[in-house]
Amino acid sequence: MSISMLIKDLLVIYLLLSVVLWAIFHQFSARYVNRNEALKSIFYGSLYKNKSMDVANIEAVILSVTFVNIISLFSEKSLKIFFENRKLFYGLDFNSAMSVVEQHKKLWFYIKLSIFFGSTIVISSVMLFWL
């Protein structure tokens, strides 16, 4: 058994493990969004009150939470300027965006882990086909 086969075997295991972990944390994020009435009301008002959201709207909320958290990592002033010029959702202004950042840290943690394992999927796939 050569070294390149051993490396490829390890990359396949790493790829499969990354896919499973990405799916788990992405599902945790989706479940958090779907079960949190306060978060749904910030983005959609009373439209989804006590109702389940569809996949596209859950993904839109996850993407918006990602944008808000990434912009707020750089600067709170940049986040304020961003929301003065744009409106992502009806109920999402600067104050509600700050409450999303402060009150939904668990969701942000799930999203960060999902992003990490998603990027490892890409990296290990490229490395696997490169070798």
Secondary structure, DSSP 8 states (H G I E B T S, - for coil): --HHHHHHHHHHHHHHHHHHHHHHHHHHHHHHHHH-HHHHHHHHTTTTTTS---HHHHHHHHHHHHHHHHHHHH-HHHHHHHHHH--SSTT--HHHHHHHHHH-HHHHHHHHHHHHHHHHHHHHHHHHHH-
